[in-house]
Amino acid sequence: MRTGVIGIGDMGSGLAKNLMANGFVVTGHDLKPDRLSAFGKAGGKVAANAAEVGANSDAVFIMVMNGDEAKSVIFDHDGLLSTMTKGGTILMSATIKPREAREIADMLGGSGIHMIDTPVSGGFPGAQSGTLTMMAAAPDELLDQLAPVMNAVSANIHRVGTRPGEGQTVNACLQSLIGAQFSALLKPQHWRQRRAFRGRFCLMSSLRRPLDAASSTTRWKRSSTGNLKVPAAISTRCTKT
């Protein structure tokens, strides 16, 4: 099976790398020349545009920044749809809105091109090591057909639905849970830092505002080591933070 990748940055380069490592011929396109150069040196077939990727691929991963870019590489005059052979499959591995995934599937209707809604989790390390988690939504027969391609880049493929948008929905829920966990873990540290900051601010403010008054009404004494002692009138201002 011929494969393609559109968007060969941190994530897409990992997809391409692991597809090639598993014996697939990979055609790729990216807007940045340095990425294309690195891809070509790694053994990939460099394409001038998305249409060229489509003409040389049976299955194409799309790893772009957002839904508008995804629509552009598929439906523009030099997009995938202009050259891809009927029966080919687009794997929407980019993170886009569920609504956008449904819109793309609707726009593909009648073209003979299939779509798997399969956003990924695992970041740069997962992409480069071929251990991404995929949340795939498509009919089972299509997922079975594309299993060799998906297994080349993923260690965990979760079938989360059969309709476009369901993969993106599950991914959004996953990211929300991860965000909540980070928040729970970081909150104690946040409050410790906040208390420390408040303590420093209180001391600085207390020293600054009453300095003139303290100088005239309070005697600054030296300890036995020669260091100045903070007058009690000032030091007691920050006992609580």
N, C-alpha and C positions, 0 to 999 in steps of 0.2 A: 504493500500500500504506500503510495506517495503522500508525503506529509508537508505541511507548510506552517510557518509561524509569522504572524504580522505583529510587530512590536517586539524587538529583540534587545530590550534593555535588561535590567537586573533580573526580572522574572522570565521574560521571553527567551533570553539567552540560555537560561537553565533548561527550559523546555526543549529548545533546539539541541542543546548539548546531549541531553539524555535520550532524545529520539535517535540521534546519530549513533550514540553508544549502543543502542539496541538494534542497530542495523537498518534504520529507516533513512531513506533519502529525504533531505529537508531543504525546501526552498523558503527563503525568508526575505522580509522587507522591513525597513525602518527608515524614518526620515533623517536620522543622523548618520552621516558617512562613516564616522569612526566605529559605530556599532556594526555597520554592514561590512566594513573591512575586517573587523575581528571575527565576525561570523564566517566570512569567506575563508579566512586563514584556518579556522577550525574545521573546515571541510564542508560547509554549507553552500548551497547554490544561491547566489545573490540575485534578487529580483529588483527591477527598476521601479515597480509599483505593485499594488495589490492584485491587479489583473494578471500580471505575470505569475504571481504566486498561485492564483486560481487555476491558471492554465496548466500548471505542473503539479497539482495536488489533488488528492482524493479526500483528504481531511485536513482542515486548516484550523489551528489555534489562533484566536484573536486575544492579544494581551496588550490592550491600549489603555488610555487613562480614564475614559468615560464613555457614556452611551452615545454621545454625538460623534465621537471619533469612531466608535464601532460601526455606526450607521454609515459613516463616510467611506470606510474601507470596504464595506459590502456593496453599497448602492450607488456610489459615484460612477461617473462614466468610465473610469479606469479601476473600478472596484471588482471584488471577487465575483459578483453575480454576472458580470459581463463575459466571463471566460470559463467559469467552473462547469464541469460536466454534470449533467443530471445524475442524481444518485450520490453526489458528493455531500460531505458533512462539514458544517461549521461548528467548532467547539468554542463556545463563548466563555473563555476562562477569565476574562477581565471582570472586575467588579463594577457592575452598573446597577441601575435601579430596576427592581422587578418589572415595573411598568415598561421600561425601555426594552427589556428582554421580550416581553409579550408583543410590543410594537414591532420589533425586528422579525419575530416569528410570523406575525401577520403579513408583513411586507414580503416575506419569503414565500408566502402562500402561492401555490401554483407554479413555482419555479423549478420544482424537482430537487431543490437543495434542502437537505435536512439540517436541523440545528439541535445541538445538545447544550443546554444551559448548565454550565459547570464551573462556577467560580471556585477559587482555590484558597487555601489557608496554609501557612507555613513560611511565608516570606522568602527572602533571598536565600537563606540556608536550605530551605526545603526545595526551592526551585533548582538550585545548583546540584543538590544531592539526589534529586529524583524521589523525594519523600513527601511531596505535597499531599495535602488532604483535599479531595475533590467532593463537592456536593452536587451530584449530577441529577438532572431532571430531563428525562426523555423516555420514549417507549423502551421497554426491556429489550426488544429485538435489535433496536439501534444501538443500545448500550452494549449488548453482546457482540455486535459486529465491530464496534470500535474499541472493545476491551484491550486488544494488544497495544493500540496506540496510547490509550489512557494509562495502562499499567506501566508503560515506559517512563512516565513522568510522575507517577503518583504511587505512594505506598498504601494509601487508604482512600478507596472510592466508595462513597456513601450514596446509594440510590435514594434520593429524597422526594421523588415525584416523577410524574410523566409529562407535565406541561411546562412550557417556558415561563420563567419568572419564579418558579418554585425553588430552584437552586439558589437564586439571588436572595430570596426571602429567608431561607435557612442560613445562608451566609451572613445576612444582616443580623439575624438573631444571635448567631455565634459571636460576631464581633461585639455586639452589645453586652453579651455575657462576659467576654474577655475584658471589655472596658470596665464593667462593674467590679470584676475581680481585682484589676489593677487599682481601682479607686479604693477598694476595701483595704488592700495591702499598703497603699501609700498614705492613706488618711492618718494613721498614727504618726508616721514620720512628718506629715504636713503639720500636725498640731504641735509636735515637738519643736519643729523649726519655727513655727509661729510664736510659741511661748518664748523661745530663745530670742527671737527678734524683738518681741515686746519688751523683754527684760533689758536688752541692750538699748532700745529706744527710750525706755523709761529712765534708765540711768543717765543717758546723754541729755535728755530733756531736763531732767532734774538738776543736772550739773550746770546746764546752760542758763535756764531761766532764773534760778535764784542765786546765781554766782555773785552778782554785785551785792545783793542783800546779805548773802552769807559772808562775804568778805568784810562787811562792816559790822555784822552782828555776831559772827561766830569766829572763834580763833582756830586757825588751821594748825594743828599740832603735828609734830614729827614723832614717829615711833622710835623705838630703840634702834631700828635698822636705818633710820634716816629717811624713811618714806613718809610722805604726807598722809595723814589720816583724813578720810572723808568725814566732814562734820555730821553728827548724828541727825541733825535737822534735814540733811539731804539724803543720807544713806537709808533712812527708814522709809523714804518715799517709794522704794522699789521692792519692798518685802513680798509683794504679791504680784504675780504676772499671769 
